[in-house]
Amino acid sequence: ALWHSAPLAEGRPTDELRVLKLVARDLDAFERTVAGVLHAARQEGMHRVAIRAQTADAEPYRRLLLHGWRVHWTDLRMTLEDHPESRAPGEGVVWSNWEI
């Protein structure tokens, strides 16, 4: 996972750790990575952790919800019928706050 905790605007408090990229080879590795991010947030004194989750990966998203994560904001992601997403199912979890 790649994250930062810099305030989004000058003068704002540093109280949220934001995950920019999260990559895991399978769901067990995904859960261990999220646990590691939460541990790092506690170590840095962060009160909140934000992960931009792509709900097209339904199972990792469902696992976050089962662990008590809440939706803070939503994005609309659209694809064309004849231009599907480039990732094949079963490739693990690849969530990114940056479009490639």
N, C-alpha and C positions, 0 to 999 in steps of 0.2 A: 504494500500500500504506500502511496505517496500522498502526503498531507502537508498542510500549513496551518498556522494559528495566528497569522498576522491580522490585525484589525482591518476591516474592509474600508474604513475611512479614518482619517487622522483624528485623534482625540477619543476614539471609541475604545472601550475596554477589550482586552484580549481574553475572551472567555469561551471561545468556540474553536474546536479543531475541525477543519474541513478537509475531507478526503477528496483528492483530485483524481486519483486513479486507484483502482483495486483490481488485482489480478490473482486468481487462484486456480489451480489445476483441477479441483473438484470441490464438491460442497463441504466436505470435511475441512479441507484447506481454507475454504472461504470462511467458515465459522471460526477457525483458529486465527485467521488474519483479522477478522472483526474483533475478536477478543484481544488480540495484540494492540490494535488501534485504541480500544477502550483503556487498556492498561497504560499506554503512552499518554493518553489524554489525562488520566488521573495523575500520572507522574508530573505532567506540565501544569497541573492545577486548572485544567479546563472543566467547565461546567456542562458543556454541550459538545456533541459530536454530530457532524452532518456528513452523510454519504449520499451522493447523487446516484440513486438506484434506477437502472433501466428495468421497467416492469416486464419487458419482453422476456427477460430471464425470470420466469415466474417463481421457480423454486427458491432461489436465493432471496428474492423479495419476500416471499411467504415466510421464510425462516426469520428474517428481520422482524416482521410483524409478530410472529409467535414469541419473540424475545422482548416484545414491548416497544419496539421502535415505532415512531409516529411519522406520518407524512407532514412535512412542513410546507412544501410547495410542490406543484406538479408542472411538468413540461409536456408539450405535445410533440410527438415525434411521428413524422409521416414518411411512408415509403411508397414508391410506385409499384403497382402489381408486377410489372415486368422488370423491376430493378430491386430484388430482395436484398435484405441485409447480407453482408459478406461473410459473417460468421456462421459456421455450421453448428447444429445442435450437438451437445456433448463435448464441446471444446473447453469446458471449464467456465469460469466466470471472468468476464472482462468488462468492468464498468469504468467509464471515463467521463470526467467533467469537460474534456476537450474533444471536439469532433476531429476525427482523423480524415 
